[in-house]
């Protein structure tokens, strides 16, 4: 029996149907979150492989709180804390799990979670699991946030924002930091799309705004984007990390993160630190190309172009594939209105990027 035939037909009818695909390897990739192009860096891969081979075992074997915690996990956590200015940290299996771990465990019965309306789906899912009250504020609207906080000043308050938002590429304003401090609120910053991309040291949102880390600040970052690996981490005060170790279900009940993935994250971190000047210049060059051709200011490496038509966005994606480029055709429920999502990956040569945008301009004008 086809148990979900009606639901699938409705998805297909609205041009929201998705399916796994193996794309032609010769297509120029402007769709993935491999911002710095490290996913194809075999030198970093080899270094990570050799690092894991030095360990007694190559699999995490169990939960990080049973016997799955390795020296590789520990070294990576300590290095992250050192460069980001946090007191403590813990690795997690994925960014999705990290958001579940943070939000589900930290928002208790009498607490208030204030979350940006464009926060990642993992955070929105986690918010449906909490015991406390959930309040959604307008995207990047710190005035709306503060007006809503004033209604709950006697409660423990948790604020959840992203450093760079995955679909718009917008950067969260610094005012969120000031509001969190003013109301003694816990501030969770999802840095999945900002770490490795913005900031003088490419460390993300806190680095970008040159902010001093305090005990109420939390940074969640992933390795599946700029770091060219897989997995995630949470950085916070030792008090909060200890709390997560004892209450966060994805940390307690999941197998510890892959040793190889964490090793590759560590190697990528060192690579980014060592080559930050060159990386930052390349990011600026790609952003300038967009400015010169499309007259659009890009603050990250994400460029959304609103199409607002599911059929048309798929057609444009297909036309560009025929010309040798793969880009994202993002539809509901990920976004409210259909967009072309273009990633200004650093392994794409400037001349190729210029050619792509010239062709895109021509196609859109037809």
ChimeraX attribute file (.defattr): number of C-alpha atoms within 10 A of each C-alpha:
attribute: neighborCount
match mode: 1-to-1
recipient: residues
	/A:1	4
	/A:2	6
	/A:3	7
	/A:4	8
	/A:5	10
	/A:6	10
	/A:7	10
	/A:8	13
	/A:9	12
	/A:10	12
	/A:11	14
	/A:12	12
	/A:13	10
	/A:14	12
	/A:15	17
	/A:16	17
	/A:17	13
	/A:18	9
	/A:19	4
	/A:20	5
	/A:21	6
	/A:22	5
	/A:23	10
	/A:24	11
	/A:25	7
	/A:26	9
	/A:27	15
	/A:28	18
	/A:29	23
	/A:30	23
	/A:31	19
	/A:32	16
	/A:33	23
	/A:34	24
	/A:35	26
	/A:36	24
	/A:37	19
	/A:38	22
	/A:39	20
	/A:40	12
	/A:41	13
	/A:42	10
	/A:43	11
	/A:44	20
	/A:45	22
	/A:46	12
	/A:47	14
	/A:48	21
	/A:49	17
	/A:50	12
	/A:51	17
	/A:52	20
	/A:53	11
	/A:54	9
	/A:55	13
	/A:56	8
	/A:57	11
	/A:58	15
	/A:59	16
	/A:60	18
	/A:61	17
	/A:62	15
	/A:63	17
	/A:64	22
	/A:65	15
	/A:66	12
	/A:67	12
	/A:68	18
	/A:69	19
	/A:70	19
	/A:71	11
	/A:72	19
	/A:73	24
	/A:74	15
	/A:75	14
	/A:76	22
	/A:77	20
	/A:78	17
	/A:79	15
	/A:80	22
	/A:81	19
	/A:82	12
	/A:83	12
	/A:84	18
	/A:85	16
	/A:86	22
	/A:87	19
	/A:88	19
	/A:89	25
	/A:90	24
	/A:91	25
	/A:92	29
	/A:93	22
	/A:94	19
	/A:95	26
	/A:96	19
	/A:97	21
	/A:98	29
	/A:99	28
	/A:100	24
	/A:101	23
	/A:102	25
	/A:103	25
	/A:104	23
	/A:105	20
	/A:106	21
	/A:107	22
	/A:108	15
	/A:109	10
	/A:110	11
	/A:111	19
	/A:112	23
	/A:113	24
	/A:114	22
	/A:115	24
	/A:116	23
	/A:117	16
	/A:118	22
	/A:119	17
	/A:120	21
	/A:121	13
	/A:122	15
	/A:123	26
	/A:124	19
	/A:125	15
	/A:126	20
	/A:127	22
	/A:128	13
	/A:129	14
	/A:130	20
	/A:131	16
	/A:132	18
	/A:133	16
	/A:134	17
	/A:135	16
	/A:136	18
	/A:137	21
	/A:138	13
	/A:139	17
	/A:140	20
	/A:141	15
	/A:142	20
	/A:143	14
	/A:144	13
	/A:145	21
	/A:146	18
	/A:147	11
	/A:148	15
	/A:149	24
	/A:150	10
	/A:151	9
	/A:152	13
	/A:153	13
	/A:154	10
	/A:155	12
	/A:156	17
	/A:157	21
	/A:158	22
	/A:159	25
	/A:160	22
	/A:161	24
	/A:162	25
	/A:163	27
	/A:164	27
	/A:165	23
	/A:166	24
	/A:167	20
	/A:168	18
	/A:169	20
	/A:170	21
	/A:171	22
	/A:172	21
	/A:173	15
	/A:174	16
	/A:175	15
	/A:176	21
	/A:177	24
	/A:178	13
	/A:179	18
	/A:180	20
	/A:181	16
	/A:182	10
	/A:183	16
	/A:184	15
	/A:185	21
	/A:186	21
	/A:187	23
	/A:188	26
	/A:189	25
	/A:190	28
	/A:191	28
	/A:192	28
	/A:193	30
	/A:194	31
	/A:195	27
	/A:196	28
	/A:197	29
	/A:198	25
	/A:199	18
	/A:200	14
	/A:201	20
	/A:202	21
	/A:203	23
	/A:204	27
	/A:205	27
	/A:206	23
	/A:207	19
	/A:208	19
	/A:209	16
	/A:210	12
	/A:211	12
	/A:212	12
	/A:213	18
	/A:214	15
	/A:215	16
	/A:216	17
	/A:217	22
	/A:218	24
	/A:219	24
	/A:220	25
	/A:221	30
	/A:222	29
	/A:223	27
	/A:224	21
	/A:225	24
	/A:226	26
	/A:227	30
	/A:228	24
	/A:229	23
	/A:230	20
	/A:231	24
	/A:232	25
	/A:233	25
	/A:234	30
	/A:235	25
	/A:236	24
	/A:237	19
	/A:238	14
	/A:239	11
	/A:240	21
	/A:241	20
	/A:242	15
	/A:243	13
	/A:244	20
	/A:245	16
	/A:246	13
	/A:247	16
	/A:248	21
	/A:249	17
	/A:250	24
	/A:251	25
	/A:252	17
	/A:253	13
	/A:254	16
	/A:255	21
	/A:256	26
	/A:257	27
	/A:258	20
	/A:259	25
	/A:260	23
	/A:261	25
	/A:262	28
	/A:263	24
	/A:264	28
	/A:265	26
	/A:266	24
	/A:267	21
	/A:268	25
	/A:269	22
	/A:270	14
	/A:271	14
	/A:272	23
	/A:273	15
	/A:274	12
	/A:275	11
	/A:276	19
	/A:277	14
	/A:278	11
	/A:279	18
	/A:280	18
	/A:281	11
	/A:282	18
	/A:283	21
	/A:284	15
	/A:285	14
	/A:286	21
	/A:287	20
	/A:288	16
	/A:289	20
	/A:290	18
	/A:291	13
	/A:292	11
	/A:293	12
	/A:294	13
	/A:295	10
	/A:296	13
	/A:297	13
	/A:298	21
	/A:299	16
	/A:300	24
	/A:301	25
	/A:302	25
	/A:303	23
	/A:304	20
	/A:305	15
	/A:306	14
	/A:307	19
	/A:308	15
	/A:309	14
	/A:310	18
	/A:311	15
	/A:312	15
	/A:313	22
	/A:314	21
	/A:315	13
	/A:316	18
	/A:317	18
	/A:318	16
	/A:319	15
	/A:320	18
	/A:321	17
	/A:322	11
	/A:323	13
	/A:324	14
	/A:325	18
	/A:326	22
	/A:327	20
	/A:328	18
	/A:329	23
	/A:330	22
	/A:331	24
	/A:332	15
	/A:333	10
	/A:334	14
	/A:335	13
	/A:336	11
	/A:337	14
	/A:338	24
	/A:339	26
	/A:340	22
	/A:341	23
	/A:342	21
	/A:343	22
	/A:344	29
	/A:345	24
	/A:346	20
	/A:347	18
	/A:348	16
	/A:349	12
	/A:350	15
	/A:351	9
	/A:352	11
	/A:353	19
	/A:354	16
	/A:355	10
	/A:356	18
	/A:357	15
	/A:358	13
	/A:359	13
	/A:360	15
	/A:361	12
	/A:362	10
	/A:363	12
	/A:364	9
	/A:365	6
	/A:366	5
